[in-house]
Amino acid sequence: MASAGYGICGIGAVTGYGWGREALWNGLVSAKPAAILADGYGVAFDETAWVVRVPDGGDPEDGLSRFSRALRAAAREAIADAGARGWRPGRRVGLLHAVVLGDVDVQRSFHVDHHGTQSVRDYLALMPSTPTAMLMKEFGFHGPAMNVTAMCASGNSALITAKLWLDAGMADDVVFVATDLSANRDNVLHFAKIGVAVTDADPLDACRPFQDGSRGFVMGEASIGFVLSNQATDPYLRVLGGAMTHEAYHVISIEPSLTEIRNCFAGALENADVPASAVRYLNAHGTGTKQCDEAEATVLRELLPPETGVYSTKPLTGHCQGASAAVELAVAAMSYQRGAIPAPPTVADGLPGLLNGVTPMADGLTLKSSIGMGGHNAAVVLAPPA
């Protein structure tokens, strides 16, 4: 029998749809992509590019950059939400921050705009440990605190690490945040050169995960916060288990045999102690790139029931890189609570089982997969709250 797992009992969100988890949900159910046609992306993009950017906002006291403000806002919203759902922090609250590139705006300002001449305080803002230290100080948390980085699998990897801390008794509760606000010109340009980011077409036309004619993804940004604990009366869902593997193959490409992706999916089910037949939904990595979509579709056909519903929110939220899995975990959690999955509308022929638009949610488990650049794979098994 599967264990009861741990509950996600608080969610905070800052995305291209705005500041707050309600803005995320309302944007998704509208079926309108969060992307905008942004200026200032250089001649390679005819001076504009389709991109999902977190809008300005947040508390100026949280720092000069959108990154620091979004991180703190997502964490605060998640903690407040958990409190409203009956959570009371234990003695040892841990903190995990899933992050890949860090605060690119602060890096550029320090190294390029000011040539390293800013204050010591501004210099310390470059350190990846500084945001976690400031959050621990704000809330008086004293459990373990660290960053997790596994490219696009970072959110899933942070959730699995949080569960490991709870299993080991190292923490009573864990707050974890995933932040990526790196969709600036430099990064978008290089992902376009790699051939995976699309900048010249409407996202629903360009990014078609598991559908004919997909060209890749639109770059996105987000900061998502969660509280993982069993000390709450009204969790969104339960995390039963998960697994991580690494392909040890290539900095970009997926290993053709798909061995470690299979091992990751199967390992997550084994760790959760549930059969593949219990999975009702695959909340996919679903980038819209050929190799990622084909890899997930292949393992889906081999491992999961034929009636499994499949969806990816990347056509709507963009590919939020280090925060992508966390955005999609938040969508899964709110879907359990609200009884519907806000899948993007399909625009072409595609994979059997691909959800088309907002879909009533049936009982059953969700497998959330992530395939990170460089060979990082992570999958988690999610269950209804009761």
PyMOL commands that set and color helices and strands:
alter all, ss='L'
color gray80, all
select helices_A, chain A and resi 21-30+43-45+60-62+66-84+104-113+120-124+129-139+151-168+185-194+203-206+259-272+276-278+290-303+314-317+321-338
alter helices_A, ss='H'
color red, helices_A
select strands_A, chain A and resi 6-15+18-19+36-39+48-51+93-99+145-148+173-180+222-229+237-246+279-283+309-311+340-342+358-360+365-372+376-383
alter strands_A, ss='S'
color yellow, strands_A
deselect
rebuild
show_as cartoon
